């Protein structure tokens, strides 16, 4: 996973997780740790923890993550190669 995409995913899960799971949910602590290193094992662990959530909770979380990523224009904008450039060709 590209590091920018990984950071965006972690940011979206953190934001949505606070709303859906609550500030004290153990998943948020794991995300905080994974965010520092952005290593494959940490990111895989987050995915496994999301998969292990009760079905309705997982669905609610992933819907909120998708909504956050869909509506946060900076996540889209940062993926554009010439975003922020003053080039006018």
Secondary structure, 3 states (H helix, E strand, C coil): CCHHHHHHHHHHHHHHHHHHCCCCCHHHHHHHHHHHHCCHHHHHHHHHHHHHCCHHHHHHHHHHHHHHHHHCHHHHHCCCCCCCCCCCC
